[in-house]
């Protein structure tokens, strides 16, 4: 009889040696459909654990049950890339005594690899796993319940955590190949009813837009790329998850076909749009740290040119081999951009945390051309402002800001401004965009921030970049 690591969740926790005050980690590849965090923390609460540090790659609306576990002292510290929903709202109002530590995806990977963020026990959901712990984000059996594709954000946890527990809803025969996580890194396997709802992976921030304004912004972003000097055979690209960013890919595709230009690779969170261009022969390879929809998740299961990478390999500033160092063009969205090209993607105009840092500062800093696409206003809320509410991506890494009122180019990149003007694009001063927003809606009231620090934003190099204070009710 072959050895097996399959045990109950409670037994896996006991075997892990977890003690009060230790650090537990999770990944967010199931995004809004994740079931692992709530399941595990509920069991830890039942077993009487206290004062735990929850280090997740990101947290979302579905994790609202953590609020009670924070109030009861089970969770007293959180490290993450993002927060959303009621959990974010409560933390923004001062729920926790210790501030949440926010890191970019590359920053988190680097922190884990260096030991700055030490993980005692990692609880990692997998779409399939064998009895020894070879795990994958792709299902292997006819009875499979979930698929998430790449497990890029779980790979540093699996490699560096002291103890690794895989949770799966598809226990398959040994060996489970190809694998994302090796049995050599896994101590226990737990079979559960469901690790996640795959249909909710593409919910929330990832959206395909038919909004006329988004389409206009996408067209302008595509024109910036085409005339930037970086749109040439063999270029590489990453796009964000906003509607305009995704739509820009469609317009770039048309020009690629017309000009006979092919991209060497697409990077980051891979979507169906990128898979389509790859299958059409317009993109050579897909480097996938997170599959953003079912099409991408299915593609990585069978296409050898669609490769999974860890967050360290994706975006670490400290590792010379990380893919962002070879990235030409990135299209990103923003909640706010200020007149110094600084970007906020984490805290809303109401002072409530409502997003995630993700790979925003990683890709902006290392890419040859970083483009921020955002409207001048969202409703009555300005997106181009004198100073961002919270600094996430420093302006020195941002090259172009595309709005429906014109295109602003960072003064550090005069050659790009010259190329865009020569192509007949409307290049404007970013101060004029901020003034335009103010002229339309007036000066917004100052936010009622309190004195309590509820969040600390780390830059991708491990230094404190900004602080988030509580919003007063």
C-alpha positions in Angstrom: 0.0 0.0 0.0 1.4 3.4 -1.0 1.9 6.0 1.7 -0.7 8.7 1.8 -0.8 12.2 3.2 -4.6 12.4 3.1 -6.0 13.4 6.5 -8.9 15.5 7.9 -8.5 19.3 8.1 -8.3 19.1 11.9 -5.6 16.5 11.8 -3.6 18.4 9.2 -3.7 21.5 11.5 -2.5 19.4 14.5 0.3 17.9 12.4 1.4 21.3 11.2 2.5 22.3 14.7 0.6 25.6 14.4 0.5 27.7 17.5 -1.0 30.9 18.6 0.7 33.9 17.1 2.0 32.1 14.0 1.5 33.1 10.3 -0.8 31.2 8.0 -1.1 31.9 4.3 -3.6 31.5 1.4 -3.8 32.3 -2.3 -6.6 34.0 -4.2 -6.7 32.2 -7.5 -10.4 31.5 -7.1 -11.0 35.2 -6.4 -14.6 35.9 -5.5 -15.3 32.1 -5.5 -12.7 31.2 -2.9 -13.9 28.8 -0.2 -10.6 27.8 1.4 -9.9 30.9 3.6 -13.3 30.9 5.3 -13.3 27.1 5.8 -9.8 26.9 7.3 -10.2 30.0 9.6 -13.5 28.7 10.9 -11.8 25.4 11.8 -9.0 27.3 13.5 -11.5 29.3 15.5 -13.3 26.1 16.5 -10.0 24.6 17.7 -9.3 27.7 19.8 -6.4 29.3 18.0 -5.8 33.0 18.7 -3.6 35.9 17.6 -2.9 34.5 14.1 -1.3 36.5 11.2 -3.2 35.9 8.0 -1.0 36.4 5.0 -3.1 36.1 1.9 -2.1 37.0 -1.6 -5.4 38.9 -1.7 -8.8 39.1 0.0 -12.2 39.9 -1.5 -15.9 40.3 -0.8 -16.3 36.6 -0.1 -14.1 36.9 3.0 -16.5 38.9 5.1 -16.7 36.1 7.7 -13.2 37.1 8.8 -14.7 40.1 10.5 -16.0 38.0 13.4 -12.8 36.1 13.6 -10.9 39.4 13.9 -13.4 40.6 16.6 -12.9 37.3 18.5 -9.1 37.5 18.4 -8.5 34.6 16.1 -7.0 36.9 13.5 -5.0 39.9 14.8 -2.8 40.7 11.8 -3.3 40.6 8.0 -0.8 40.9 5.2 -2.3 41.1 1.7 -2.3 42.8 -1.7 -5.9 43.9 -1.5 -9.2 44.1 0.4 -12.7 44.4 -0.8 -16.3 44.4 0.4 -17.5 44.5 4.0 -14.2 43.3 5.3 -12.4 46.2 3.7 -15.1 48.6 4.9 -14.8 47.5 8.5 -11.0 47.6 8.5 -11.1 51.1 6.9 -13.2 52.2 9.9 -10.7 50.8 12.4 -11.7 47.2 13.1 -8.1 46.0 13.7 -5.6 47.1 16.2 -2.7 46.3 14.0 -2.6 47.9 10.5 -2.9 45.7 7.5 0.3 45.4 5.6 -0.2 45.8 1.8 2.4 44.5 -0.7 2.4 44.2 -4.4 2.4 40.7 -5.9 6.1 41.0 -6.7 6.8 42.6 -3.3 5.0 39.7 -1.5 6.9 37.1 -3.5 10.2 38.8 -2.7 9.3 39.1 1.0 8.5 35.4 1.2 11.7 34.4 -0.6 13.9 36.6 1.6 12.2 35.5 4.8 10.9 38.9 5.6 7.4 37.4 5.4 7.9 34.0 7.1 5.0 31.6 6.7 4.5 28.9 9.3 1.7 27.0 7.6 0.3 27.5 4.1 -3.2 26.3 3.3 -3.4 26.1 -0.5 -6.5 25.2 -2.5 -5.9 23.1 -5.6 -8.2 21.9 -8.4 -6.6 18.5 -8.3 -4.1 16.7 -6.1 -2.9 13.1 -5.6 -2.5 11.4 -2.2 1.2 12.4 -1.9 0.5 16.1 -2.5 1.3 16.8 -6.2 -1.1 19.6 -6.9 -2.4 21.6 -9.8 -4.9 24.3 -10.6 -6.3 22.1 -13.4 -8.8 19.3 -12.9 -7.8 15.8 -13.8 -10.9 13.6 -13.4 -14.4 13.5 -14.8 -15.8 14.4 -11.4 -13.7 17.5 -11.0 -15.5 20.5 -9.5 -13.1 23.4 -9.9 -10.5 24.9 -12.1 -8.4 28.0 -11.5 -5.4 27.4 -13.9 -2.2 29.0 -12.8 -1.2 28.7 -9.1 1.5 31.4 -9.5 0.7 33.2 -6.2 0.7 29.9 -4.2 4.1 28.7 -5.5 6.3 30.9 -3.1 4.1 29.8 -0.2 4.6 26.1 -1.2 8.3 26.5 -1.6 9.1 28.6 1.5 6.5 27.8 4.2 7.5 25.6 7.1 4.5 23.4 6.6 2.2 23.1 3.5 -1.4 21.7 3.5 -3.1 21.2 0.2 -6.9 21.4 0.1 -8.6 19.8 -2.9 -12.0 18.7 -4.2 -10.5 16.4 -6.8 -8.3 13.6 -5.3 -6.7 11.8 -8.3 -4.5 8.8 -8.8 -0.7 9.2 -8.3 1.1 10.8 -10.1 -0.9 14.0 -10.7 1.1 15.4 -13.7 1.8 18.0 -14.9 1.9 19.5 -11.4 2.2 23.0 -10.1 3.2 22.1 -6.6 5.5 19.2 -5.8 4.7 16.5 -3.3 8.2 17.2 -1.9 6.9 20.5 -0.6 3.6 19.2 0.9 3.0 17.7 4.3 -0.7 17.0 4.3 -3.6 16.7 1.8 -7.2 17.5 2.8 -10.2 16.5 0.6 -13.1 19.0 0.9 -16.4 19.4 -0.8 -15.3 22.5 -2.7 -12.2 24.7 -2.8 -13.8 27.3 -5.0 -16.5 28.4 -7.4 -14.7 28.7 -10.8 -17.5 30.8 -12.2 -16.6 33.7 -9.9 -12.9 33.9 -10.9 -13.7 36.6 -13.6 -16.1 38.5 -11.4 -15.5 41.9 -9.8 -12.6 43.9 -11.3 -12.2 41.8 -14.4 -14.8 43.0 -16.9 -15.4 43.3 -20.6 -16.9 46.6 -21.3 -19.4 47.9 -23.9 -19.4 51.3 -22.3 -18.8 53.9 -25.1 -16.4 55.8 -22.9 -14.3 52.7 -22.2 -14.3 52.0 -25.9 -13.0 55.5 -26.6 -10.3 55.2 -24.0 -9.3 51.8 -25.4 -9.0 53.2 -28.9 -6.8 56.0 -27.5 -4.6 53.6 -25.6 -4.2 51.5 -28.7 -3.1 54.5 -30.7 -0.6 55.4 -28.0 0.9 51.9 -28.2 1.0 51.8 -32.0 2.7 55.2 -32.2 5.0 54.9 -29.1 8.0 53.4 -30.8 7.6 50.1 -28.9 5.0 48.6 -31.2 7.2 46.4 -33.4 7.8 42.8 -34.1 8.7 40.8 -31.0 7.2 43.3 -28.5 5.8 42.0 -25.1 2.7 43.2 -23.3 0.6 43.0 -20.2 -2.9 44.4 -19.7 -4.8 45.2 -16.5 -8.3 44.0 -15.7 -10.3 47.2 -16.4 -12.8 47.4 -19.2 -10.8 49.9 -21.3 -7.5 47.9 -20.8 -9.1 44.7 -22.0 -10.8 46.4 -24.9 -7.5 47.9 -26.0 -6.3 44.5 -26.9 -8.9 44.2 -29.6 -7.8 47.3 -31.3 -4.1 46.4 -31.0 -5.0 43.0 -32.6 -6.4 44.8 -35.7 -3.2 46.7 -36.1 -1.0 43.7 -35.5 -2.8 41.9 -38.4 -2.6 44.9 -40.7 1.1 45.5 -40.0 2.2 41.9 -39.8 3.5 42.4 -36.2 3.6 39.6 -33.7 4.3 39.8 -29.9 6.9 37.6 -28.3 4.9 37.1 -25.1 2.0 38.3 -23.0 2.5 38.4 -19.2 0.6 38.5 -16.0 -3.0 37.7 -15.4 -4.0 36.0 -18.6 -7.5 36.4 -20.1 -9.5 34.9 -23.0 -8.4 37.9 -25.1 -4.8 37.0 -24.8 -5.5 33.3 -25.4 -7.3 34.2 -28.6 -4.4 36.2 -29.9 -2.0 33.4 -28.9 -4.1 30.8 -30.7 -4.2 33.1 -33.8 -0.4 33.2 -33.8 -0.2 36.8 -32.9 1.4 36.2 -29.5 4.1 33.6 -29.2 3.9 32.6 -25.5 1.7 33.3 -22.5 3.4 33.7 -19.1 0.7 33.2 -16.6 0.8 34.1 -12.9 -3.0 34.0 -12.6 -5.7 32.8 -15.0 -8.4 35.4 -15.1 -11.1 33.4 -16.6 -12.1 29.8 -17.5 -10.8 30.1 -21.1 -7.3 31.0 -19.8 -7.5 28.2 -17.1 -8.4 25.6 -19.7 -5.7 26.8 -22.0 -2.9 26.4 -19.5 -3.9 22.8 -19.0 -3.1 21.7 -22.5 -0.9 24.4 -24.2 2.8 24.0 -23.6 3.4 27.6 -24.8 1.1 28.8 -22.0 3.3 28.6 -19.0 2.7 29.1 -15.3 5.1 31.2 -13.3 5.4 32.0 -9.6 4.9 35.6 -8.3 8.7 35.7 -7.8 9.4 34.8 -11.4 6.7 37.2 -12.5 7.4 40.5 -10.7 10.1 40.4 -8.1 12.3 43.5 -8.1 15.1 41.6 -6.4 15.4 38.7 -8.9 17.0 39.5 -12.2 15.2 36.7 -14.0 11.7 37.9 -13.2 9.6 38.5 -16.3 8.7 42.1 -15.7 12.3 43.0 -16.5 11.7 41.9 -20.1 8.3 43.6 -20.4 7.9 46.3 -23.1 4.3 47.6 -22.7 1.8 47.5 -19.8 -1.7 48.9 -19.8 -3.1 49.6 -16.3 -6.1 51.2 -14.8 -6.3 53.6 -11.8 -8.7 55.0 -9.2 -6.7 58.2 -9.1 -3.7 59.7 -10.9 -2.2 63.0 -9.7 -0.3 65.8 -11.3 3.0 64.1 -10.5 1.8 60.9 -12.2 1.5 59.0 -8.9 -1.2 56.4 -9.0 -3.7 55.1 -6.4 -5.5 51.8 -7.0 -6.3 50.8 -3.4 -8.3 53.5 -1.6 -11.5 55.0 -3.0 -12.4 58.6 -3.1 -14.5 58.0 0.1 -11.4 56.8 2.0 -12.6 53.2 2.0 -10.2 50.5 0.9 -11.7 48.9 -2.2 -9.1 47.4 -4.4 -5.7 45.7 -4.6 -2.2 46.7 -5.4 -1.7 43.6 -7.5 1.2 43.9 -9.9 0.6 47.6 -10.6 3.8 49.1 -9.3 5.9 46.1 -10.3 5.0 46.3 -14.0 4.9 50.1 -14.1 8.4 50.4 -12.8 10.0 47.7 -14.9 8.2 48.0 -18.3 9.6 50.1 -21.1 6.2 51.8 -21.5 3.6 52.0 -18.8 0.1 53.4 -19.8 -2.6 54.3 -17.3 -6.1 54.3 -18.7 -8.8 56.1 -16.7 -11.6 58.5 -17.3 -11.3 62.1 -16.1 -14.3 61.6 -13.8 -16.3 58.6 -12.6 -19.7 60.1 -12.0 -19.0 63.1 -9.7 -15.6 61.7 -8.6 -12.4 63.1 -10.2 -9.8 60.5 -11.3 -7.1 63.1 -12.2 -6.3 65.0 -9.0 -3.7 67.3 -7.4 -2.6 64.6 -5.0 -3.6 60.9 -4.8 -5.4 59.8 -1.6 -2.9 56.9 -1.2 0.3 56.4 -3.0 0.6 53.0 -4.6 2.6 53.4 -7.8 5.2 56.3 -7.8 5.0 58.6 -10.7 8.6 58.0 -11.9 7.4 54.6 -13.2 4.3 56.0 -15.1 4.9 57.1 -18.6 1.4 58.0 -20.1 -2.0 58.7 -18.8 -4.9 58.3 -21.2 -8.2 60.1 -20.6 -11.1 61.1 -22.8 -10.0 64.7 -22.6 -6.5 64.1 -23.8 -3.3 62.2 -23.2 -0.7 63.3 -20.6 2.9 62.2 -21.0 5.4 62.2 -18.1 8.0 64.9 -18.6 10.6 62.3 -18.0 9.6 60.8 -21.4 9.7 63.7 -23.9 10.5 61.3 -26.8 7.2 59.6 -26.3 5.4 62.9 -26.3 7.1 63.8 -29.5 6.0 60.6 -31.2 2.4 60.9 -30.1 2.2 64.6 -31.2 3.7 63.6 -34.6 1.0 61.0 -35.0 -1.7 63.7 -34.4 -2.8 62.6 -30.9 -4.0 65.1 -28.4 -1.2 65.5 -25.9 -2.0 67.7 -22.9 -0.4 68.8 -19.7 -1.6 66.7 -16.7 -2.1 69.8 -14.7 -4.7 70.9 -17.2 -6.5 67.6 -16.8 -6.7 68.0 -13.1 -7.9 71.6 -13.5 -10.6 70.4 -16.0 -11.9 67.9 -13.5 -12.1 70.6 -10.8 -13.9 73.0 -13.2 -16.6 70.4 -13.8 -17.3 69.2 -10.3 -15.5 71.8 -8.0 -13.2 71.1 -5.1 -14.2 67.9 -3.3 -14.5 68.1 0.5 -11.6 66.8 2.5 -12.1 63.2 3.6 -12.7 62.7 7.4 -9.7 60.6 8.2 -8.9 59.8 11.8 -5.6 59.4 13.6 -5.5 55.6 13.6 -3.3 53.9 11.0 -5.3 51.0 9.5 -3.0 50.2 6.6 0.7 50.3 5.7 1.6 50.3 2.0 5.0 48.8 1.3 6.8 49.5 -2.0 8.0 46.6 -4.1 11.5 47.0 -2.6 10.3 46.4 1.0 10.2 49.9 2.3 7.2 51.8 3.7 5.6 53.9 0.9 2.4 55.3 2.5 0.0 54.9 5.4 -3.8 54.6 5.3 -5.7 56.2 8.2 -9.2 55.2 9.5 -12.2 56.9 7.9 -14.4 58.4 10.6 -18.1 57.4 10.4 
